[in-house]
Every structure is written in structure tokens, then in C-alpha cells.
Amino acid sequence: MSPLSRDRARQKRRIEKRQSVLDQRAVESRRNKQVLGIVVVLVLIIGGFVGLSFALNNGDKTTAGTAADAQASAAASVTASATASAPPTLAKPVAGCVAPPAVPTDKRSGTLPDKKTAAGKTFIATFTTNCGVIKVELYGTKAPQTVASFLGLAKSGYWANSPCHRLTTNAPLFVLQCGDPTGSGSGSPGYGYGVENAPANFTYPAGTLAMARTQDPKSNGGQFFIVYKETTLNDPTGYSIFGKITSGLDIVERVAAAGATPADANQNTAPLQPISILAVNVTEKKA
């Protein structure tokens, strides 16, 4: 082989070797991109499962206005974020309020009574709170199962010293939620029942007393809410209206006017002025 031919052969081998290196790098680059793509997809899938799990677990919490809350929460989120580093404080107690008792730590439960105990009757319930006395008329004629449950829990002292753990102050939801002795929003007497006497027009006038529940229509238990300003809840199932305030609505209005705290770990926006139910007494209203 001539010197020129050898040079050309060496040059050809160098070119082929360089091309082989370039081809190998290209293959590795494509493989790295494929691996990165798989990792991104896995992250998105895992993130989706986490988000779905959170959404489902959050549904276990008993609330008033499941659908309307999404709107209210969106409106409140800006305020909550802005005040997260410096939670609002109450300059002085709301007129008529004294310090609330400690949140109960004992485990409480009950047994669902027969609705016949309340059917066809009207009752007067007196809530003694650390902010004053609230009186309510209970509709055994319209919501017998709800009122029967209320009578049983009141008689057993289920609500003694229990805090009203949630106050909503953004449209379309204006309620004070009470009835959970644990103050967490997840407490229950250990039973549930269905919805009664829900309004066909989705409107809950000021002074309305209605049951709070989870997304399960049969999860009514011990938690209820007081409407202090007309509220619209576009929930097709609705919430059981079982009474109305006859005196003391001004107490709830004053507590609401003081505002609510940012959402806590349980997503409760508690009233800035604490209000607790000290005792509940019920008597039958005679004709």
C-alpha cells in the first residue's frame, strides 16, 4: 500500500471513530431525555394522587355550605395570606362576653332517638353561652328526626362547654357553626341521619338554625349552624332547617362583626371573639 493510501485509510478510521463517538453521545442524550420524561410523568401522577387524597379526606369534615365554601374560601384566602405572619387580635372582648371555658377533653357520644319523640311538637331551646343567652324555637313538626336528636344530645349534656369553632364572614355564607365538643369540626355523636326540611329556594334567612354535615347527606349528627345574615347555599340536597332564633341573634351578630381568625390546621376560621355553649335546656312549647 502506498503512503498516500495509508494516510487516507488512517483518516477514514479517525472519521469513523469520531462519528461513532458522536452517535454514542446522541443515543445517550436521547436516553437521558426519555428518563427525564418518565420522571416528570411519575411526579405528575404522584402529585395527582396526593391532591385527590387531600380532597377526599377534606370531605370528612362537617361543614355548613360545602359548595358555597369554595367561593368564600377563595375570597378569604387573600386576607388569610396577608395576615398569616401577624394573626389579628381582639382589642377588647365583645360587649357581654366573658372568657370561654376550656375545650372539653372527655369523649362524648349518643344514640339516635326515635323521631316520634319530637314529631308534631314544638320546643323552646335555651343556649347559655359565655356571651349571653340565645333562645330558639325547634320545629318538631317539620324536622322530627333532627329535633329528636337535638333533644337527646341536649339532655345528655353533649354540648356542655363546647366552642363554636367556625365563623364565615364572606358572601354567600354568613354562619356561626357550633355543636362539636372537640372544637375541631370533625366531632360526631357517633351516629348520622338524613336531611329534613331543606329549603327549595336554597335560601337560609337570618336567624335560621340548620344542621351542618359532610358531603354525605346522611351525616347529620351534632353540629349545627346559626345564620346571622341571609345566606344562599346552592346545594341540591340542602341542609336541615330545624329551628329559628327568637331572641339573642344580636349576640351572634356582635361576635360575627368582630371577625374571624385565619384558617387553622383544620381549615376552621374561628370567631375572633370566642363563644362557647355552656349549657342547653329544652322545654316543650304548649299551645
Salt bridges, closest charged atoms under 4 A:
ASP7 OD1 - ARG10 NH2 2.36
ASP69 OD2 - ARG166 NH2 2.16
ASP106 OD2 - ARG108 NE 2.95
GLU137 OE1 - LYS285 NZ 2.96
ASP235 OD1 - ARG213 NH2 3.20
ASP250 OD2 - ARG254 NH1 2.99
GLU284 OE1 - LYS286 NZ 3.58
